[in-house]
Amino acid sequence: MNHKSMISCGAMAWVCACLLSMSVSGRASAGDFEYEYVGKAVESEGMHVWGSSPVMGPDGKVHLYVAQWPTDTRPNFSGWYKDCEIGHYIGDGPEGPFQFVRVAVADQNGTFNSPHNPTIKKIDDLYVLCFIVNENEKLKTQRIVMYVADDLNDSWRPAAGAEADGTILRKSTEPSDWNYTGQLGVSNPSLVKFNGKYFLYDKSVVKKDPQAKRGRYVYGVAVSDKLEGPYVHHPTQVTPSGMQLEDAYAFSTDDTVYLLSRDFVGSMGSNGGGLLWKSDDGFLFDGKKTTRAFEDLEHYVGKPSLSKGKAYRGKLDGHLERPQILFADGKPAFLYLATGVNTTPGCGSCSHVFRMKAK
């Protein structure tokens, strides 16, 4: 594997081209926040990069935890659940450049296969890293792992309330729970502390009815009185069935819990954009209060700058996925998003960074 750093791999030329191609699309606002495009965050020669979850280190440097896998082993992008690992990158600031440091969580194959979609936060003076794994490349076995650490040296240990390997949440075994019929296990975790409790949001794909061929992408939450668990499934889903979502990132400000997600089926605009959900209690996100958030990459950088790119996933408009937020002084400050489009030859899918602030 060739771990190379990233804003150097042609990115300065990219940024210049983007600035030249922008008209009124360099900044966009919706809902409670606005987003301003900065540039690429991470790309790597010979590697796919999918998502970048940030946390500020004690030295003021920004640490990104990234899902990555080689581009040449799985040409159809399926390496995300077959050959993925979690990489650790460090930058002097939120905008990078970011340098690869080491593999934080390796692919172990077998029953701890392809760690993917990492999300990191510092809560109660502990660093908490959550991600998904599967068993033997079978998506129906997806489950959530929680690691904790006192520092960012990747000396991770399983959460105290987890199973021996760190598994903190599996699909519910209670027939009355919302995701008992989940087709793809539980996935895409996001953790937040709210009103003295710990909310671990998770996605499941559930059927509308026993005869349905395709499932609905909806979110639920598992709750604990302790950061390290154990976590118990809340019995009902927290997002409405009619608005499907993916890759939700949970955060709270004041008395509100937010989910920033990908709009999976065009519930409010074109597929691939983002939705901002709001809840007063963390258990119900009303679709009527949900607003449009970010758009596709093309909206920010202009169509000409993407015309010669390569689409490893999706179309050349650059669907943006896997939102992850860096906070400064307790407020959202930078947003990191993944896309399957890249204009740098030899580099796979990559992530981008935006400035983010309340309106």
Secondary structure, 3 states (H helix, E strand, C coil): CCCCCCCCCCHHHHHHHHHHHCCCCCEEEECCEEEEEEEEEECEECEEEEEEEEEECCCCCEEEEEEEEECCCCCCCHHHHCCCEEEEEEECCCCCCEEEEEEEECCCCCCCEEEEEEEEEEECCEEEEEEEEEECCEEEEEEEEEEEECCCCCCCEECCCCCCCCEEECCCCCCCCCCCCCCCCCEEEEEEEECCEEEEEEEEEEECCCCCCCEEEEEEEEEECCCCCCCEECCCCCCCCCCCEEEEEEEEECCEEEEEEEECCCCCCCCCCEEEEEECCCCCCCHHHCEECCCCHHHHHCHHHHCCCEECCCCCCCCCEEEEEEEECCEEEEEEEEECEECCCCECCEEEEEEEEEC
